[in-house]
Amino acid sequence: MASIRQRGERWQARVTRRGFPPETKSFRTRHEAEAWARSIEVEVDKGTYQNRTLAERTTLADVVRRYLEEVNPLKKSAKDDAIRLTALLKSRLAKHALANLTPAVVGAYRDERLRSVSAATVIRDLAVLSSILNHARREWGLPIENVVRLIRKPRQSQGRDRLLSDDEETALLHAVAPVGRRSPWMQPLIVVALETAMRRGELLSLRWENVNLDKRTALLPDTKNGTRRIVPLSSKAINTLRSMPRSLDGRVFPISAVAVHQRFTLACNRAGITGLRFHDLRHAATTRLAEKLTNLAELSAVTGHKSLQMLKRYYHPSAEALATKLG
């Protein structure tokens, strides 16, 4: 049962029920104390009671810091998520106690982020926050709900459909030709990317010990999706790999992601190509492979897409080509 008593200028409510730890909380008025006590008793009767003391004393920042230390280092996206979580720690949202995280509070955080970053970035921010709250609830026993599920997610823009034309490919490969002080790795990197549809990270982690030139395959032991994948290599990819110098560290492409980004941007400027990113090569490669591999299961086995929905975001057939097929 509940007891209400005045302590100084505050009113203290205490709820005790057999089999449950006592709940105590102070309020400015007796009315607030009585209302709170009734709500606790109703939850106990319904079987939905949860002790909120820990959630009231723990801030989101406390949980994020623990997540950064214990959970994030074990994730494949640890580096990117660490940047995202560090930014979250600096936000007003992180100062809220877990018990005060309501849909309205998280919605305000969403709207504030939308004023400075894209909808896709906010969607990823909310996904990380959702993962943190789920982990805190399931693994650390914090009595909280995942309020991210209760708010409206921003509408995501249509996926990129920037494809590399034949003329642009010729100009780009010419712009990265290994002459003078240019990198000897960029041209073969682009060729293999267009022949295999491999992601930039997969290409840069590829090792010679996992490339079988005789069987024309490249093994990716640990991909973005957390599974191994064997990528078939075209004749053009094989000839490109055979002609490449071998790095002493065993990597096929001994170059950093930052260097690839910088040199790809310089090459596009040199070739007069606008609006092209390295990841767009994966779109172009997937579209080209789809013309050879009409079976979606075979195509997804090569590209590594787990669902038809994701595969469709990378496959961009031209209306003219489809019209030709229709006859």
VOGU-3710 file (C-alpha; in Angstrom, 3 decimals, decimal comma):
1> masirqrger> 0,000/0,000/0,000  1,053/3,634/-0,370  1,958/6,066/2,367  2,175/9,828/1,885  4,003/12,070/4,317  5,392/15,589/4,340  9,112/16,065/4,778  10,007/19,732/4,983  8,564/21,454/1,932  8,291/18,199/-0,055
11> wqarvtrrgf> 5,750/15,378/-0,058  7,165/11,870/-0,065  5,234/8,915/-1,473  6,244/5,357/-0,582  4,673/2,297/-2,190  5,262/-1,136/-0,670  3,957/-4,423/-2,027  4,948/-7,947/-1,053  7,400/-9,394/-3,531  8,482/-5,979/-4,864
21> ppetksfrtr> 11,142/-3,554/-3,683  9,699/-0,385/-2,114  9,343/2,634/-4,386  9,918/6,096/-2,894  9,768/9,472/-4,576  9,345/13,104/-3,463  7,086/15,738/-5,021  6,207/19,392/-4,592  2,538/18,726/-3,745  0,548/16,013/-2,044
31> heaeawarsi> -1,636/15,674/-5,133  1,405/14,797/-7,318  2,611/12,277/-4,735  -0,778/10,561/-4,550  -1,111/10,413/-8,343  2,334/8,854/-8,685  1,619/6,287/-5,968  -1,646/5,283/-7,650  0,113/4,821/-10,995  2,698/2,519/-9,397
41> evevdkgtyq> -0,007/0,457/-7,688  -1,951/0,110/-10,952  1,183/-1,146/-12,740  1,825/-3,676/-9,971  -1,756/-4,932/-10,234  -1,504/-5,236/-14,025  1,863/-6,969/-13,862  3,585/-4,229/-15,880  5,511/-2,701/-12,991  9,185/-1,855/-13,459
51> nrtlaerttl> 11,431/-0,160/-10,930  12,316/3,183/-12,510  14,947/4,256/-9,994  17,893/3,111/-12,087  16,407/4,623/-15,261  15,878/7,925/-13,448  19,460/8,027/-12,196  21,089/6,927/-15,466  21,478/9,358/-18,345  21,632/8,442/-21,991
61> advvrrylee> 25,234/9,672/-21,958  26,092/7,053/-19,303  24,685/4,298/-21,493  26,368/5,588/-24,658  29,776/5,671/-22,938  29,359/2,100/-21,716  28,217/1,027/-25,177  31,297/2,671/-26,695  33,569/0,764/-24,347  31,938/-2,676/-24,250
71> vnplkksakd> 29,873/-3,206/-27,385  30,962/-0,927/-30,200  34,551/-2,274/-30,539  33,093/-5,696/-31,418  31,027/-4,378/-34,349  32,117/-4,291/-37,979  30,955/-0,680/-38,204  32,880/0,284/-35,046  34,817/3,163/-36,594  31,832/4,891/-38,207
81> dairltallk> 29,570/4,256/-35,213  32,182/5,662/-32,824  32,062/8,984/-34,690  28,266/8,928/-34,585  28,159/8,086/-30,862  30,717/10,743/-29,977  28,517/13,321/-31,686  25,485/11,971/-29,805  27,308/12,490/-26,494  27,589/16,198/-27,278
91> srlakhalan> 23,876/16,590/-27,981  21,180/17,795/-25,583  19,498/14,419/-25,898  22,392/12,687/-24,108  21,778/14,771/-20,971  18,296/13,278/-20,471  17,732/10,542/-17,933  16,602/7,294/-19,541  13,264/7,569/-17,738  12,691/10,917/-19,477
101> ltpavvgayr> 13,334/9,674/-23,004  9,915/10,125/-24,561  8,874/10,051/-28,237  8,560/13,856/-28,077  12,138/14,251/-26,798  13,617/11,909/-29,414  11,443/13,506/-32,089  12,860/16,914/-31,199  16,385/15,466/-31,560  15,437/14,089/-34,990
111> derlrsvsaa> 14,102/17,457/-36,159  17,176/19,285/-34,875  19,493/16,912/-36,755  17,460/17,285/-39,952  18,285/20,987/-39,986  21,997/20,266/-40,415  22,356/16,810/-42,025  20,588/14,662/-44,606  17,647/12,380/-43,933  19,824/9,326/-44,608
121> tvirdlavls> 22,261/10,439/-41,891  19,435/10,953/-39,390  18,038/7,503/-40,196  21,440/5,976/-39,428  21,685/8,039/-36,210  18,296/6,757/-35,065  19,237/3,183/-35,961  22,329/3,380/-33,754  20,311/4,934/-30,917  17,730/2,167/-31,268
131> silnharrew> 20,466/-0,476/-31,021  21,805/1,131/-27,843  18,403/1,213/-26,151  17,650/-2,378/-27,138  21,006/-3,553/-25,796  20,578/-1,617/-22,541  17,131/-3,134/-22,047  17,966/-6,715/-22,969  21,550/-7,140/-21,799  21,947/-4,639/-18,960
141> glpienvvrl> 18,476/-4,961/-17,472  17,600/-1,279/-17,605  13,811/-0,763/-17,282  13,305/1,289/-20,428  11,407/1,074/-23,678  12,850/1,682/-27,123  11,049/4,935/-27,896  12,811/5,217/-31,261  10,274/2,698/-32,568  7,465/5,108/-31,713
151> irkprqsqgr> 8,618/8,108/-33,757  8,293/8,813/-37,453  11,462/8,211/-39,443  12,479/10,811/-42,047  11,592/9,970/-45,607  14,700/8,640/-47,289  15,639/10,096/-50,632  15,771/7,877/-53,683  18,975/5,886/-54,071  21,668/7,189/-56,383
161> drllsddeet> 21,385/6,126/-59,991  24,572/7,744/-61,295  26,057/5,402/-63,866  29,397/5,595/-65,601  29,059/5,960/-69,365  31,462/4,281/-71,805  33,038/7,638/-72,704  33,450/8,538/-69,037  35,048/5,166/-68,325  37,600/5,712/-71,085
171> allhavapvg> 38,384/9,227/-69,821  38,606/8,070/-66,186  40,963/5,193/-66,921  43,135/7,533/-68,952  43,168/10,011/-66,064  44,476/7,351/-63,645  46,996/5,779/-66,023  50,181/5,099/-63,982  52,438/7,699/-65,579  54,779/10,088/-63,785
181> rrspwmqpli> 54,007/10,253/-60,060  50,529/8,742/-60,329  49,649/5,727/-58,229  50,140/2,350/-59,974  47,142/0,967/-58,073  44,283/3,262/-59,062  43,751/2,081/-62,648  43,667/-1,653/-61,822  41,507/-0,885/-58,768  38,886/0,819/-60,942
191> vvaletamrr> 38,989/-1,932/-63,570  38,503/-4,708/-61,012  35,738/-2,696/-59,309  33,852/-2,417/-62,603  34,349/-6,109/-63,375  33,355/-7,530/-59,985  31,000/-5,000/-58,287  33,059/-5,364/-55,110  32,788/-2,645/-52,483  35,749/-0,332/-51,918
201> gellslrwen> 36,413/-1,888/-48,501  36,331/-5,392/-49,990  38,788/-4,408/-52,699  41,197/-2,755/-50,277  41,119/-5,746/-47,907  41,683/-8,284/-50,703  44,866/-10,332/-50,276  46,830/-12,276/-52,863  46,553/-15,439/-50,782  42,778/-15,322/-51,373
211> vnldkrtall> 43,008/-14,795/-55,132  43,096/-17,907/-57,328  43,998/-16,828/-60,841  43,677/-20,370/-62,219  40,161/-20,904/-60,838  39,341/-17,240/-61,516  37,995/-16,510/-58,051  38,625/-14,082/-55,211  37,703/-15,026/-51,644  36,332/-12,362/-49,308
221> pdtkngtrri> 36,515/-14,002/-45,840  34,551/-11,306/-44,007  32,247/-8,974/-45,921  30,051/-6,080/-44,817  27,148/-8,517/-44,340  29,238/-10,664/-41,976  29,537/-13,619/-44,374  32,273/-14,927/-46,625  31,829/-14,587/-50,366  33,666/-16,002/-53,357
231> vplsskaint> 33,649/-13,571/-56,249  34,056/-14,910/-59,810  36,588/-12,996/-61,891  36,120/-12,094/-65,542  38,862/-12,493/-68,096  39,481/-8,737/-67,991  39,807/-8,813/-64,201  42,213/-11,783/-64,408  44,397/-10,058/-67,023  44,456/-6,890/-64,909
241> lrsmprsldg> 45,488/-8,796/-61,787  48,183/-10,731/-63,638  49,740/-7,496/-64,895  49,877/-5,858/-61,461  52,992/-5,581/-59,281  52,889/-7,498/-55,990  53,039/-5,663/-52,692  55,278/-7,077/-49,954  52,480/-6,841/-47,357  50,282/-9,271/-49,294
251> rvfpisavav> 47,508/-6,821/-50,156  46,344/-6,722/-53,745  45,731/-2,971/-53,533  48,093/-1,485/-50,894  46,390/1,890/-50,706  44,223/3,529/-48,036  40,564/4,470/-48,387  41,441/8,138/-47,866  44,015/8,016/-50,660  41,511/6,308/-52,984
261> hqrftlacnr> 38,955/9,036/-52,317  41,443/11,835/-52,941  42,937/10,334/-56,092  39,543/9,354/-57,498  38,314/12,923/-57,033  41,437/14,324/-58,724  41,063/11,863/-61,609  37,416/12,834/-62,145  38,390/16,508/-62,211  41,191/15,737/-64,641
271> agitglrfhd> 38,783/13,786/-66,868  36,051/16,427/-66,684  33,621/14,034/-64,964  31,142/15,503/-62,497  28,909/13,961/-59,840  30,672/10,584/-59,742  31,717/8,763/-56,572  33,807/5,631/-56,268  30,803/3,732/-54,896  28,930/4,536/-58,123
281> lrhaattrla> 31,250/2,033/-59,811  29,411/-0,673/-57,868  26,123/0,551/-59,355  27,600/0,489/-62,846  29,143/-2,951/-62,343  25,904/-4,435/-60,980  23,944/-3,091/-63,961  26,489/-4,553/-66,391  26,565/-7,904/-64,609  22,750/-8,064/-64,731
291> ekltnlaels> 22,950/-8,129/-68,524  25,085/-11,289/-68,316  23,506/-12,924/-65,258  19,749/-12,779/-65,682  19,201/-15,137/-62,731  18,800/-12,921/-59,644  20,193/-15,604/-57,337  23,392/-15,756/-59,395  23,616/-11,983/-59,587  23,209/-11,495/-55,838
301> avtghkslqm> 25,790/-14,227/-55,197  28,314/-12,165/-57,142  27,420/-8,739/-55,746  26,759/-9,860/-52,169  23,323/-8,273/-51,823  21,139/-10,039/-49,262  17,747/-8,921/-50,551  16,050/-8,119/-53,832  15,170/-4,675/-52,489  18,841/-3,770/-51,969
311> lkryyhpsae> 19,827/-5,312/-55,273  17,243/-3,135/-57,060  18,872/-0,017/-55,584  22,095/-0,917/-57,396  20,654/-2,231/-60,651  19,769/0,626/-62,998  18,818/-0,619/-66,472  18,142/2,012/-69,089  14,659/2,290/-70,530  16,159/2,017/-74,021
321> alatklg> 17,814/-1,305/-73,184  14,592/-2,691/-71,756  12,669/-1,537/-74,829  15,155/-3,412/-77,036  14,586/-6,589/-75,037  10,830/-6,224/-75,448  11,270/-6,194/-79,228
//
